[in-house]
């Protein structure tokens, strides 16, 4: 078994992003692009992954904690200099080393695996991941010899007329024999206009030693996109979103308008679920079978069970049971647990609440910091008054309670099983089981008083 190592280059600031957030931490479909790279590497049976950090080192480490080891490039002096920082961790070991940039989130596991496989099968000292570009302007060109081996890499600015016609380009991803890599890095020079140490120079050093250098051509040029600015970031998002949506559709999910459906990379969706336009599903959300989401619905880090409908609503950090109907225009806030067969209607907001099986809040209610039992009906305009300006308090509504319209339940308060709350009541004390609570002033009709008011005008 050949040892495998990986070096991820993630030290750059990314000034073209014009952002306070370091380049490799910009998300693509819900995950920082460097995390996409490291997660894909983890599927290659790699013994040791080293991420080279610099700008924003602590933030990068936080995102990749437990997934990689780290070395610091104090000064950004080029890609060869960056790889050299991993010498203490990897130098002198036998095996294959994958070197990849942290701003290339679109390179798939399949392509990485094929690159490594070809490198190891040919016994090459280096293998370059290349691609065929319709417009190769700005890219380094791959110049091959008569045997098809890589002879050299010529940068665009240095290429002659014949070399400029070559469409095979260097993507900046490589496989190396680990020992040969670090031996060659010691001989890389910075005698160039930028005064930096460039990793492609390793290829030239190896060729001068008559070592075998090969190239693996990826079938999909889009995979090789490096994200250097907001335009490329949007393009990477579009490409990955298309991949994600297609994979879900292959697995039995109906997405009626893929171009206007936004699903993060870690989302799981069951078969026969229908996603309507304008829907955003983020984080580690898990959607069951036979659901219907949208249009214009946002789901963030939620688990939704089977055969549930969510229409034009926003759900965050919550759990929803099966055969539930939510919306339109509901807001399910963090910490909510909605049981099976519940109805949450229009303009209902629920926060940090357990909402029991078969219960209903059909319209215009706020339910926060509450425990709602089974088969409870919460009438229009009802509110759990959970906040006194300093602290939050719990409202308990037991099974089979009926809360009349426009009621205020002032926490802490318990409404016991089977009780009724008369419409328009403000409840400040516990209500006994099966009782009717009325907490409102008696109606008084003052005969002909309206005429008196009019006469004052």
C-alpha positions in Angstrom: 0.0 0.0 0.0 1.5 3.3 -1.1 1.4 6.1 1.5 -0.6 9.1 0.4 -0.3 12.7 1.6 -2.0 15.9 0.7 -0.9 19.6 0.9 -3.6 22.2 0.6 -2.5 25.7 -0.2 -4.7 28.1 1.8 -2.4 30.9 2.9 -3.4 33.7 0.6 -5.4 36.8 1.6 -7.3 37.0 -1.7 -7.2 40.8 -2.2 -9.3 40.6 -5.4 -12.3 39.4 -3.3 -12.2 42.8 -1.6 -13.5 41.2 1.6 -12.8 41.1 5.3 -13.3 37.3 5.0 -10.3 35.4 3.8 -10.6 34.0 0.3 -10.7 30.3 1.0 -13.4 30.8 3.7 -15.9 32.2 1.2 -18.7 29.7 1.1 -19.8 27.8 -2.0 -23.2 26.1 -1.5 -23.0 26.5 2.2 -19.5 25.3 2.9 -16.1 27.3 2.8 -14.4 26.4 -0.4 -11.3 25.1 1.4 -13.5 22.7 3.3 -14.9 21.3 0.1 -11.3 20.6 -0.9 -10.3 18.9 2.4 -13.5 16.9 2.6 -12.9 15.5 -0.9 -9.3 14.6 0.0 -10.6 12.7 3.0 -12.2 10.2 0.6 -8.9 9.3 -1.0 -7.4 7.2 1.8 -4.8 9.9 2.5 -2.5 9.2 5.5 -1.7 12.8 6.3 -3.3 16.1 5.1 -1.4 19.3 5.8 -3.1 22.7 5.1 -0.7 25.7 4.6 -2.3 28.7 6.3 -1.3 32.3 6.5 -3.9 35.1 6.4 -6.8 34.3 8.6 -5.0 31.2 10.0 -7.0 30.9 13.1 -10.3 31.1 11.3 -9.2 28.5 8.7 -8.0 26.2 11.5 -11.4 26.5 13.2 -13.3 25.4 10.1 -11.0 22.5 9.4 -10.5 21.4 13.0 -10.0 17.6 13.1 -9.8 17.3 9.4 -6.2 18.5 8.8 -2.9 19.4 10.3 -1.6 22.9 9.8 1.6 24.7 9.0 2.0 28.5 8.7 3.5 30.4 5.8 4.5 33.6 7.5 5.3 35.4 4.2 3.5 34.7 1.0 6.5 34.0 -1.3 4.9 31.8 -3.9 3.4 28.3 -4.2 6.7 26.4 -4.0 7.5 28.3 -0.8 4.1 27.4 0.6 4.6 23.7 -0.1 8.1 23.9 1.5 6.4 24.8 4.8 5.2 21.2 5.0 8.7 19.8 4.9 8.9 19.1 8.6 5.6 17.2 8.5 6.1 15.3 5.3 9.8 15.5 4.2 11.7 12.2 3.9 8.6 10.0 3.8 8.0 7.6 0.9 4.7 8.0 -1.0 2.5 10.1 -3.2 1.7 13.7 -2.4 -1.3 15.6 -3.8 -0.8 19.4 -3.9 -4.0 21.3 -4.4 -5.2 24.9 -3.9 -7.8 25.7 -1.3 -9.7 27.9 -3.8 -10.6 25.1 -6.2 -13.8 23.7 -4.6 -15.1 22.2 -7.8 -12.5 19.5 -8.3 -14.3 16.2 -7.6 -13.3 13.2 -5.7 -13.4 11.2 -8.9 -10.9 13.5 -10.6 -8.6 13.6 -7.7 -8.7 9.8 -7.5 -8.0 9.4 -11.2 -5.1 11.8 -11.0 -3.5 9.9 -8.1 -4.2 6.5 -9.8 -2.5 7.5 -13.0 0.5 8.9 -11.1 1.0 5.8 -9.1 0.5 3.4 -12.0 2.9 5.1 -14.3 5.6 5.5 -11.7 6.0 9.2 -12.5 7.8 11.6 -10.3 5.2 14.2 -11.0 1.7 14.2 -12.6 0.0 17.5 -13.6 -3.8 17.8 -13.6 -4.5 19.5 -16.9 -7.6 20.5 -18.9 -8.5 21.5 -22.4 -9.6 25.1 -22.6 -11.5 26.7 -25.5 -9.8 30.0 -24.6 -6.5 29.2 -22.8 -5.5 32.8 -22.5 -3.7 33.5 -19.2 -3.0 29.9 -18.4 0.3 28.0 -18.4 0.5 25.7 -21.5 1.4 22.0 -21.2 4.1 21.1 -23.8 4.4 17.4 -24.5 7.1 15.5 -26.3 6.6 12.9 -29.1 5.9 10.2 -26.5 3.1 12.2 -24.9 5.1 13.0 -21.8 5.1 16.4 -20.3 8.2 18.2 -21.5 7.6 21.5 -19.7 5.0 24.1 -18.6 5.2 27.4 -20.4 3.5 30.5 -18.9 1.3 32.4 -21.3 3.5 35.5 -21.2 6.6 33.4 -22.1 5.0 31.3 -24.8 5.9 31.6 -28.5 3.3 31.6 -31.3 3.2 27.8 -31.6 2.9 27.3 -27.9 0.1 29.8 -27.7 -2.0 27.6 -29.9 -1.9 24.8 -27.3 -5.2 24.4 -25.5 -4.0 22.0 -22.8 -3.5 24.1 -19.7 -2.0 23.7 -16.2 -4.7 23.7 -13.5 -2.3 24.2 -10.6 -3.1 20.7 -9.1 -0.3 18.1 -9.0 0.7 14.7 -7.7 4.4 14.2 -6.8 6.6 11.4 -5.5 7.0 12.9 -2.0 10.7 12.5 -1.7 11.4 13.8 -5.2 9.1 16.8 -4.4 11.0 18.0 -1.4 14.4 17.4 -2.9 13.4 19.5 -5.9 11.9 22.3 -3.8 15.4 22.9 -2.3 16.5 23.8 -5.8 13.7 26.2 -6.8 14.9 29.7 -7.4 13.1 33.0 -7.0 15.0 34.7 -9.8 11.9 36.1 -11.5 10.0 39.4 -11.8 8.0 38.7 -8.7 10.9 37.4 -6.6 8.7 34.3 -5.7 9.2 30.6 -5.6 6.9 28.8 -8.1 5.8 25.2 -7.9 5.8 24.6 -11.7 9.6 25.1 -11.5 9.7 21.7 -9.8 8.5 20.1 -13.1 11.5 21.7 -14.9 13.9 20.5 -12.2 12.6 16.9 -12.5 12.7 17.0 -16.3 16.4 18.0 -16.2 17.0 14.9 -14.1 15.4 12.8 -16.8 12.5 11.9 -14.5 9.1 10.9 -15.8 6.5 13.7 -15.7 2.9 12.9 -16.9 -0.4 14.7 -17.1 -3.9 13.6 -16.4 -6.5 15.5 -18.5 -9.8 16.2 -16.7 -12.9 15.8 -18.8 -14.6 18.8 -17.3 -12.8 22.1 -17.6 -15.2 23.7 -15.1 -13.8 21.6 -12.3 -10.5 23.4 -12.5 -12.0 26.9 -11.8 -9.9 28.8 -9.2 -11.9 31.3 -7.3 -10.1 34.6 -7.1 -12.9 37.2 -7.2 -16.7 37.5 -6.6 -17.4 36.8 -10.3 -15.6 33.4 -10.1 -17.3 32.8 -6.7 -20.7 33.2 -8.3 -19.7 30.9 -11.2 -18.5 28.3 -8.8 -21.8 28.5 -6.8 -23.7 28.1 -10.1 -21.8 25.1 -11.2 -21.9 23.3 -7.8 -25.6 24.1 -7.4 -26.3 22.5 -10.8 -24.4 19.4 -9.7 -26.2 19.2 -6.4 -29.7 19.6 -7.9 -29.0 17.0 -10.6 -27.8 14.5 -8.0 -31.0 15.0 -6.0 -33.1 14.6 -9.2 -31.3 11.4 -10.0 -32.2 10.1 -6.6 -35.9 10.7 -7.0 -36.5 14.3 -6.0 -38.6 16.6 -8.2 -37.1 20.1 -8.6 -39.4 22.0 -10.9 -37.0 24.9 -11.6 -33.4 23.9 -10.9 -32.0 27.3 -11.9 -34.0 28.9 -9.1 -33.6 26.3 -6.4 -30.7 26.6 -3.9 -29.6 23.5 -2.0 -26.4 23.3 0.1 -24.0 20.5 -0.3 -24.7 18.6 2.9 -28.5 18.6 2.5 -30.2 15.2 2.4 -33.6 14.9 0.6 -35.8 11.8 0.4 -37.5 10.5 -2.8 -40.8 11.8 -4.2 -40.2 15.1 -2.5 -41.1 18.2 -4.6 -39.1 21.4 -4.4 -40.8 24.4 -5.9 -39.0 27.6 -7.3 -37.4 30.1 -5.0 -36.7 27.5 -2.3 -33.5 27.6 -0.3 -32.4 24.6 1.8 -29.2 25.3 3.8 -26.8 23.7 6.3 -27.3 20.1 7.3 -31.0 20.0 6.7 -32.6 16.6 6.2 -35.9 16.4 4.3 -38.0 13.1 4.3 -39.9 11.3 1.6 -42.9 12.8 -0.1 -42.6 16.3 1.1 -43.5 19.5 -0.7 -41.4 22.6 -0.1 -42.0 26.0 -1.6 -42.4 28.1 -3.5 -40.2 30.8 -1.9 -39.4 28.8 1.2 -36.2 28.9 3.3 -35.1 25.9 5.4 -31.9 26.2 7.5 -30.5 23.3 9.6 -33.9 21.6 10.0 -35.0 18.0 10.0 -38.4 17.5 8.3 -40.0 14.1 8.3 -42.1 12.5 5.6 -45.1 13.9 3.7 -44.9 17.4 5.2 -45.8 20.5 3.2 -44.0 23.9 3.8 -45.3 26.8 1.7 -43.7 30.3 1.5 -42.2 30.1 5.0 -38.9 30.3 6.9 -37.7 27.5 9.2 -34.4 27.5 11.2 -32.7 25.0 13.5 -35.9 23.1 14.2 -37.4 19.6 13.9 -40.7 19.0 12.1 -42.7 15.7 12.1 -44.6 13.9 9.3 -47.9 15.0 7.7 -47.4 18.5 8.9 -48.7 21.6 7.0 -46.8 24.9 7.5 -47.6 28.2 5.9 -48.0 30.2 3.9 -45.9 32.9 5.6 -45.0 31.1 8.8 -41.8 31.6 10.7 -40.4 28.6 12.6 -37.5 29.9 14.8 -34.7 28.0 16.4 -35.3 25.4 19.1 -38.8 24.4 17.9 -40.0 20.8 17.8 -43.2 20.2 15.8 -44.8 16.8 16.1 -46.8 14.8 13.5 -50.1 16.0 11.9 -49.7 19.6 13.1 -51.0 22.6 11.2 -49.1 25.9 11.4 -50.9 28.5 9.3 -50.3 31.9 7.9 -48.5 34.6 9.9 -47.7 32.2 12.8 -44.4 32.5 14.5 -43.1 29.8 16.8 -39.9 29.9 18.8 -38.2 27.4 21.2 -41.4 25.5 21.5 -42.5 21.8 21.6 -45.8 21.6 19.6 -47.7 18.4 20.1 -49.3 15.9 17.7 -52.4 17.1 15.9 -52.3 20.6 17.4 -53.1 23.7 15.3 -52.2 27.3 15.2 -53.9 28.3 12.0 -53.2 32.0 11.8 -51.8 35.2 13.3 -50.2 33.8 16.5 -47.0 34.1 18.4 -46.0 31.0 20.4 -42.6 31.3 22.1 -40.9 29.4 25.0 -43.9 27.0 25.3 -44.8 23.4 25.7 -47.9 22.7 23.7 -49.6 19.3 24.1 -51.5 17.1 21.7 -54.8 18.2 19.9 -54.5 21.8 21.1 -56.3 24.5 19.1 -54.7 28.0 19.4 -57.1 30.6 18.0 -56.3 33.5 15.8 -54.3 36.3 17.3 -53.3 34.4 20.4 -49.9 35.1 22.1 -47.7 33.5 24.7 -46.4 36.5 26.6 -43.0 35.1 27.4 -40.8 38.1 28.1 -40.9 40.6 30.9 -38.1 42.8 29.6 -35.4 40.9 31.4 -36.2 37.2 31.5 -38.1 34.6 29.4 -40.7 32.4 31.0 -42.4 29.1 30.0 -46.0 28.6 29.0 -47.4 25.1 29.4 -50.5 24.2 27.4 -51.6 20.6 28.1 -53.5 18.2 25.8 -56.9 19.0 24.3 -56.8 22.7 25.3 -58.8 25.2 23.3 -57.4 28.7 23.3 -59.9 31.3 22.0 -59.0 34.0 19.6 -57.0 37.1 20.7 -55.9 35.5 24.0 -52.8 36.5 25.9 -51.1 33.7 28.0 -48.8 35.6 30.4 -45.9 33.3 31.4 -45.1 31.5 33.6 -48.5 29.9 33.4 -50.0 26.4 32.9 -53.3 25.6 31.1 -54.2 22.1 32.2 -55.8 19.3 30.1 -59.1 20.0 28.4 -59.4 23.6 29.6 -61.0 26.4 27.5 -59.8 29.9 27.2 -62.5 32.4 26.3 -61.7 34.7 23.4 -60.1 38.0 24.3 -58.8 36.8 27.7 -55.5 37.7 29.3 -54.5 34.7 31.4 -52.1 35.4 34.3 -53.0 32.4 36.6 -53.0 28.6 36.0 -56.2 27.2 34.6 -57.5 23.9 36.1 -58.3 20.8 34.1 -61.5 21.1 32.0 -62.2 24.7 33.3 -63.3 27.7 31.3 -61.2 30.7 32.0 -62.6 34.1 31.2 -60.3 37.1 31.9 -61.8 40.2 30.3 -64.0 43.1 31.5 -67.8 42.7 31.2 -69.4 44.5 28.3 -71.2 47.7 29.2 -73.6 49.3 26.7 -74.3 53.0 27.3 -77.6 53.9 25.6 -77.5 56.9 23.2 -73.9 57.7 24.2 -72.8 57.9 20.6 -75.2 60.8 20.1 -73.7 62.6 23.1 -70.2 62.2 21.6 -71.4 63.6 18.2 -72.9 66.6 19.9 -69.5 67.5 21.4 -68.2 67.9 17.8 
